Amino acid sequence: MSELAGAEGLGSELLEEPAGVAETALPAAEGMYHAATGDWAGAAGSALDMSASALETTAALATGGLSELAGAGWDNAAEGTGLPTAHDALHDVLDAGTQAGGNAIGAGLESLVGDEAAHQSAVAFDDGDVIGGLGDMAAGAAGTVGQAVEEAASDVEQDAADLWNQATQ
């Protein structure tokens, strides 16, 4: 929170909007740089920083500055206690949520494409072969779906045979 918000109180968030946009744009630019240089962990961290800044700016505008005052109160209470700042706490919550969501999506995709194809695609992605990695994933998913269709057809065939046998006895 800037000194301006603390000095002028409620309503000053409109004067800070350009600063909030800049605070959001800087991590976005950092994230693009990290991604362009292959630093995916850095890109993810910058994306989280960008998201936290965007949420803080939006909350300040939506609440007329009350969220900034609450954040300042949190920061004052946290100072000297070892608790994170309001911004860092928001960042940690976003990080935990995106990590959990990413893990769930990753596990689902790995189940869909199969262990071998997931490994092949990861190697391809690491080597910078995005098209090859997507192809490995598609082939693995096609194999998983094909196997499921075969199993379903076999089950239907067996069920039909069982019904036929029951009807003709």
N, C-alpha and C positions, 0 to 999 in steps of 0.2 A: 504494500500500500504506500502511496506517495505521501509526502508531507502536505500536499495540497488537499487531499481528501481529509486528513486529520484536522487541518486548520479551518477548512470551510464547512466540513460536516456533510450532511445529506445534500444531494443535488450536485456535488462537485464531480461526480463520476462522468457527467457529460463533458466536462473540460478534460478529463483524463482519457476519453475514448481513443484519441489518436495514439496515446502512449500504450494503451491496451492492445491496439492493433499491431503496433510495432513489437510489443512483447510476444505476440503470437507469431508474427512473421519471422522473427529471428530464428526461433527453433525450427520453423518450417524450412528456411533456407539451409540451416545446418543439416537437417535431415536429408535434404536433396543432395547435399555435398557428400554426406556419409554413404548414401545409397550409390551415388555415382562412383565412389571409390571402393565399393564392396564392403564397407563397414556396416553390416546389417544390424549389429547390436547398437552401434552408435545411431543409426537411422531410427531404430525402434525407440531408443531413449529420447531422441529429439522429437519424435512424434508424440510421445507421452508429455514432454514439456510443452509442446504446442497445444495439445488437448487441454492440459491443465490451465494454461494461460487463456485459452479461448473460453473455457468454462468460467474462470474468474472474471473476465471482462464482461461476459454475457450476464453473469449473476449480478455484477455491480450495476449494470444498466437496468436489469429487470427488477431489482429490489430498491432502486433509488439510492444505492450506496450502502444499504444495511449489511449486505454480505461483506463488504470491505471493513466496516466497523466490527463485525463479528470476527473476521479474520484478524484484525488488529488486536482485539481482545484476547483471542486465542494465542496469538504470538506473544503478547505481554505475559499471559499466564504461563506459557511454555518456556519463556526465557529463564534460564538458570535451572530448569528442572530436567533437562535432557529430552524433553518432548520435541517432536519435529514442529517446524513452522506450519502454518495453515496450508501454504503452498506445497510444502514437502509431504504433508499428510494426504492432501488431495492427490498428489503424484503417486504416492504409495497405494492408495485405493485404486486409482486407475490402472496402475501396474499390475496389481493382484488380479483385478477383473479381466484385463486383457490377457494376462498369462493363463488364467483358468480357461477363458474362452478359446484361446489359441490351442491350448493343450487338448481340449475336447474336440475341436475341429480337426486337429492333427491326428488324434487317435481314430476318429471316424474315417478320415481319408485313408489312413494306413490300413484300417480294416477293410475298406472298400477296394483298395488297389492291391492289397496283399503285401506281405513282408518283403518278398524278393523285388517286386516292382517298386515298392516304396524306397528300398535301398538303392536300386538302380537310378531312380529319379533324383534322389538326394545327391548321388555322386555326379549325375549330369548337371544338376543345378550348381553344385559346388565348382564344377569345371566351367561354368558360364554358359552351358548348353541348355538354355531355357526350353527351346523347341523339343529337344531330345528328352528332357525331363518331363515335359507335358505329355509327350508320346508314350513314355514309360508308364506314366500314371494312367493314361487312357487305355493302354493295352492291359494293364493290371485290372482296372475297373471292368473292362469288357470281359476278361477272364472270370472275374468274380461273379458278374451278372450272368454270364453264360453258364457257369456251374450251378448257380441258383435256379436258372430256368430248367436245366437238365434234371436237377433234383426234384423240382416241382412237377415236371412232366412225368418223371418216374413214379412219384407219389400218386399222381392222378391216374396213371396206368394201373398201378397196384390197387388203388381204391376201386377203379372200374372193374378190374378182374375179381376183386372180392365181392362186389355187388352182383356181378354176373353169376358167380359161383353160388351165392346165397339165393339168388332168384331161380336158379335152375336145379336146385336140390330138392 
